[in-house]
Amino acid sequence: MNFEISKRGNPHFSKIHPFLADLIKEVAEDPWEDYPEGSSRLLPPPGTDEELLMDWADHVQPDLRRRFQEDRLLVSHDIGTMKLGKGKHPVWSLEIPEDHVDAWLTTLNALRLAIVTEHGFSEEQLAHKTTPDLSTLHGIALLKVNFYAFLQECLLQGMELGSWNKSGGDENGDALNSD
């Protein structure tokens, strides 16, 4: 899979293997539905004071949940624009509008946090010191966490390269290869 800044100045993933494309499509899933225990860390209560908890539940939490939902819907729309190439072994591509990057970062982070909490991953597992066993749901979940972190890293790297310059690639016009 490759990552670069498109000529339009947008983050662009290309040569996406079908398996990785399926993982990207899962980013739009609702973490509260898919990871009910894990999603508890997404909007933790601010303390133990009863009045504060009531205000939090009535005013703050619904707004934050609405914002998560709006970001997730934006990401879902972008995923719907993924393009499948032609040929004997077609691969996918995805261009993310520059102004959607924050929604992607928020959605990826929330999903990663929910998966990590749901599966109880250790620091050692998250530090890539062990190889995930892909024959188990636990191992596939760890692969997802790591892959979503990689997507975040690409988007953040693109942001650091100069405000999504319009020439494509990095400040020298070079593509960022991530394979």
C-alpha positions as CSV (number, residue, x, y, z in Angstrom):
1,M,0.0,0.0,0.0
2,N,1.3,3.5,-0.9
3,F,0.5,6.8,0.6
4,E,1.0,10.2,-1.0
5,I,-0.6,13.6,-1.3
6,S,-2.7,13.8,-4.5
7,K,-2.4,16.6,-7.1
8,R,-5.5,18.0,-5.5
9,G,-3.7,18.2,-2.2
10,N,-5.6,15.3,-0.5
11,P,-4.2,12.3,1.3
12,H,-4.3,9.4,-1.1
13,F,-3.8,5.7,-0.4
14,S,-3.2,3.5,-3.4
15,K,-2.4,-0.1,-4.2
16,I,-4.6,-1.2,-1.2
17,H,-4.8,-5.0,-1.0
18,P,-8.4,-6.3,-0.8
19,F,-7.8,-7.6,2.7
20,L,-6.6,-4.2,3.9
21,A,-9.5,-2.5,2.0
22,D,-11.9,-4.6,4.0
23,L,-10.2,-3.4,7.2
24,I,-10.6,0.2,6.0
25,K,-14.3,-0.4,5.4
26,E,-14.7,-1.5,9.0
27,V,-13.5,1.9,10.2
28,A,-17.0,3.3,9.6
29,E,-18.5,0.8,12.1
30,D,-20.0,2.1,15.3
31,P,-17.6,1.3,18.2
32,W,-20.5,1.5,20.7
33,E,-22.3,-1.3,18.9
34,D,-19.3,-3.4,17.9
35,Y,-17.2,-3.0,21.1
36,P,-19.7,-2.3,23.9
37,E,-17.2,-2.9,26.7
38,G,-14.3,-1.2,25.0
39,S,-16.3,1.9,24.0
40,S,-16.7,2.7,27.7
41,R,-13.3,4.4,27.5
42,L,-14.5,6.8,24.7
43,L,-16.6,9.0,27.0
44,P,-15.5,8.2,30.6
45,P,-17.3,10.0,33.4
46,P,-15.5,13.1,34.6
47,G,-15.5,12.1,38.3
48,T,-17.8,10.9,41.0
49,D,-19.7,14.0,42.1
50,E,-23.4,13.2,41.5
51,E,-24.3,16.7,40.2
52,L,-21.3,16.8,37.9
53,L,-22.2,13.3,36.5
54,M,-25.8,14.5,35.9
55,D,-24.6,17.6,34.0
56,W,-22.1,15.4,32.1
57,A,-24.9,12.9,31.1
58,D,-27.4,15.6,30.2
59,H,-25.2,18.1,28.3
60,V,-21.6,17.1,27.5
61,Q,-21.9,13.4,26.7
62,P,-24.7,13.8,24.1
63,D,-22.7,16.5,22.3
64,L,-19.5,14.4,22.2
65,R,-21.4,11.3,21.1
66,R,-23.1,13.4,18.3
67,R,-19.7,14.7,17.2
68,F,-18.3,11.1,17.1
69,Q,-21.3,10.1,15.0
70,E,-20.9,13.0,12.6
71,D,-17.2,12.2,12.1
72,R,-18.0,8.5,11.6
73,L,-20.6,9.4,9.0
74,L,-18.1,11.6,7.1
75,V,-15.5,8.7,7.2
76,S,-18.3,6.3,6.0
77,H,-19.0,8.6,3.0
78,D,-15.3,8.7,2.1
79,I,-15.0,4.9,2.3
80,G,-17.9,4.8,-0.1
81,T,-15.7,6.6,-2.7
82,M,-13.0,3.9,-2.6
83,K,-12.2,2.8,-6.1
84,L,-11.4,-0.7,-7.2
85,G,-8.8,-0.9,-10.0
86,K,-8.9,-3.2,-13.0
87,G,-6.8,-6.1,-13.9
88,K,-6.1,-9.7,-12.9
89,H,-5.3,-8.7,-9.3
90,P,-7.3,-5.5,-8.7
91,V,-6.4,-3.3,-5.8
92,W,-8.2,-0.4,-4.1
93,S,-7.5,3.3,-3.8
94,L,-8.9,5.9,-1.4
95,E,-8.5,9.7,-1.6
96,I,-9.6,11.5,1.6
97,P,-10.6,15.2,1.2
98,E,-8.1,17.3,3.2
99,D,-10.9,18.8,5.3
100,H,-12.0,15.3,6.4
101,V,-8.6,14.3,7.9
102,D,-9.6,15.4,11.5
103,A,-12.7,13.2,11.3
104,W,-10.6,10.3,10.1
105,L,-8.1,10.8,13.0
106,T,-10.9,11.0,15.6
107,T,-12.7,8.0,14.2
108,L,-9.6,5.8,13.9
109,N,-8.5,6.8,17.4
110,A,-11.9,6.0,18.9
111,L,-12.0,2.7,17.1
112,R,-8.5,1.7,18.2
113,L,-9.2,2.7,21.8
114,A,-12.5,0.6,21.8
115,I,-10.7,-2.4,20.3
116,V,-7.8,-2.2,22.7
117,T,-10.1,-1.9,25.8
118,E,-12.4,-4.7,24.5
119,H,-9.6,-7.1,24.0
120,G,-7.4,-6.1,27.0
121,F,-4.2,-5.8,25.0
122,S,-1.0,-5.4,27.0
123,E,1.6,-2.7,26.4
124,E,3.9,-5.4,25.0
125,Q,1.3,-6.5,22.5
126,L,0.7,-2.9,21.4
127,A,4.4,-2.2,21.1
128,H,4.7,-4.8,18.3
129,K,7.0,-7.0,20.4
130,T,4.8,-10.0,19.6
131,T,3.4,-11.3,16.3
132,P,-0.4,-11.5,16.4
133,D,-1.9,-14.9,15.9
134,L,-4.2,-14.3,13.0
135,S,-6.0,-17.6,13.5
136,T,-7.8,-16.0,16.5
137,L,-10.2,-13.1,16.9
138,H,-7.8,-11.6,19.4
139,G,-4.9,-11.7,16.9
140,I,-7.1,-10.1,14.1
141,A,-8.2,-7.4,16.5
142,L,-4.5,-6.6,17.3
143,L,-3.8,-6.5,13.5
144,K,-6.6,-4.0,13.2
145,V,-5.3,-1.8,16.0
146,N,-1.8,-1.7,14.4
147,F,-3.2,-1.1,10.9
148,Y,-5.4,1.7,12.0
149,A,-2.4,3.2,13.8
150,F,-0.5,3.0,10.6
151,L,-3.3,4.9,8.8
152,Q,-3.2,7.6,11.5
153,E,0.6,7.8,11.1
154,C,0.3,8.3,7.4
155,L,-2.3,11.1,7.8
156,L,-0.3,12.8,10.5
157,Q,2.8,12.5,8.4
158,G,1.0,14.1,5.5
159,M,-0.1,17.0,7.7
160,E,3.5,17.6,8.8
161,L,4.8,17.8,5.2
162,G,3.5,21.2,4.7
163,S,-0.2,21.7,5.0
164,W,-1.2,19.3,2.2
165,N,0.9,21.1,-0.5
166,K,-0.9,21.0,-3.9
167,S,2.0,19.6,-5.9
168,G,1.5,16.1,-4.6
169,G,4.0,14.1,-2.5
170,D,6.3,15.7,0.1
171,E,7.9,19.1,0.0
172,N,10.2,17.8,-2.8
173,G,7.2,16.4,-4.8
174,D,8.1,12.8,-3.9
175,A,5.4,10.2,-3.0
176,L,5.5,8.7,0.4
177,N,5.7,4.9,-0.1
178,S,4.4,2.9,2.8
179,D,4.9,-0.6,1.5
